[in-house]
Every structure is written in structure tokens, then in C-alpha cells.
Amino acid sequence: MTLTAHVPTKNGSRYLQQLCKHWSHKFETDFDAQQGTIAFPMGPIRMTAGEEALTVAIEPQDGADVERFKQVVADHLDRFAFREAPLSFDWQ
């Protein structure tokens, strides 16, 4: 199962890089200015930065608390986006 949110922001590249750097001391990460992947314990997080939105995809592992997973990702991105937080996550 993959859940995807398109988060409206012009700063998606900055936020995905900040989140990847933030978690790189604990988890394996791979990122550049346009895309990033975090090997999160609940499942991988994949992000792609566009001009108008940050696309965030999570792939919860079996048994993962999906609502908690979504909240952890949203809370962390909101911290980096404090000037425009709370960001809007339309998980689908």
C-alpha cells in the first residue's frame, strides 16, 4: 500500500532536503534537490519537489500504525515549514 499527499508549497525542495538531512543520522537516506528517499522504520518515505507542491509518498510496512506514520511525517515537515505551517496533506 502506498499513500501519497500533494502538499502545496513553493519550498518543497528545501523541505525535502531538510527532512532527509534531519533523519540521515538515524536512517539511510538518498536525496538531491528534486527527490529524496528515507528508509524509515515504518516503511520508506519518498518525496519529489515540484514548483508548486511537494509530493510525499509513504509505504507503510505490514503492522505499521498508518495514522501515526502520516502524523510523524506531517509534524516534521511542518517544523521545517514553520513560516507557512500547517501544511496541507491530502493523503490518498
C-alpha positions as CSV (number, residue, x, y, z in Angstrom):
1,M,0.0,0.0,0.0
2,T,1.3,3.5,-0.9
3,L,-0.3,6.7,0.4
4,T,0.5,9.9,-1.4
5,A,0.0,13.5,-0.5
6,H,0.5,16.5,-2.7
7,V,1.5,19.3,-0.3
8,P,1.1,22.8,-1.8
9,T,4.3,24.8,-1.2
10,K,6.9,26.6,-3.3
11,N,9.6,25.4,-0.9
12,G,9.3,21.6,-1.5
13,S,12.9,21.2,-2.4
14,R,14.1,22.9,0.7
15,Y,11.8,20.9,3.0
16,L,12.6,17.5,1.4
17,Q,16.4,18.2,1.8
18,Q,15.9,19.4,5.4
19,L,13.9,16.2,6.3
20,C,16.4,13.9,4.7
21,K,19.3,15.6,6.4
22,H,17.4,15.6,9.7
23,W,16.9,11.8,9.6
24,S,20.2,10.9,7.9
25,H,21.9,10.4,11.3
26,K,19.4,7.7,12.1
27,F,18.3,6.2,8.8
28,E,19.6,5.6,5.3
29,T,18.7,8.5,3.1
30,D,19.3,9.3,-0.6
31,F,18.4,12.8,-1.9
32,D,19.1,15.7,-4.1
33,A,17.3,19.0,-4.7
34,Q,14.4,17.3,-6.5
35,Q,13.8,14.0,-4.9
36,G,14.5,12.1,-1.7
37,T,14.1,8.7,-0.1
38,I,14.2,7.9,3.6
39,A,14.4,4.2,4.8
40,F,12.1,4.9,7.8
41,P,11.4,2.0,10.2
42,M,7.6,2.1,9.5
43,G,8.3,2.0,5.7
44,P,10.0,4.1,3.1
45,I,9.3,7.7,2.6
46,R,9.7,9.1,-1.0
47,M,9.4,12.8,-1.8
48,T,9.5,14.8,-5.1
49,A,9.7,18.5,-5.2
50,G,7.8,20.4,-7.9
51,E,7.4,24.1,-8.4
52,E,4.1,24.3,-6.7
53,A,4.0,21.2,-4.4
54,L,5.9,18.6,-2.6
55,T,4.7,15.1,-3.3
56,V,5.2,12.8,-0.3
57,A,4.6,9.0,-0.6
58,I,4.8,6.6,2.3
59,E,4.7,2.8,2.1
60,P,3.7,1.5,5.5
61,Q,5.0,-1.9,6.4
62,D,2.6,-4.6,7.5
63,G,1.5,-3.9,11.0
64,A,2.6,-0.2,10.9
65,D,0.3,2.4,12.6
66,V,-0.6,4.2,9.3
67,E,-2.2,7.2,11.1
68,R,0.9,7.7,13.3
69,F,3.2,7.3,10.2
70,K,1.3,10.1,8.4
71,Q,1.4,12.3,11.5
72,V,5.1,11.9,12.1
73,V,5.9,12.9,8.5
74,A,3.5,15.8,8.6
75,D,4.7,17.1,12.0
76,H,8.3,17.0,10.9
77,L,7.7,18.8,7.6
78,D,5.6,21.4,9.5
79,R,8.6,22.1,11.8
80,F,10.7,23.0,8.7
81,A,7.8,24.9,7.1
82,F,7.1,27.0,10.3
83,R,6.6,30.1,8.2
84,E,3.7,28.5,6.3
85,A,2.7,25.7,8.6
86,P,0.5,23.9,9.0
87,L,1.0,22.4,5.5
88,S,-2.0,20.8,3.9
89,F,-1.6,17.0,3.4
90,D,-4.3,15.4,1.3
91,W,-3.3,11.7,1.8
92,Q,-4.8,9.4,-0.8
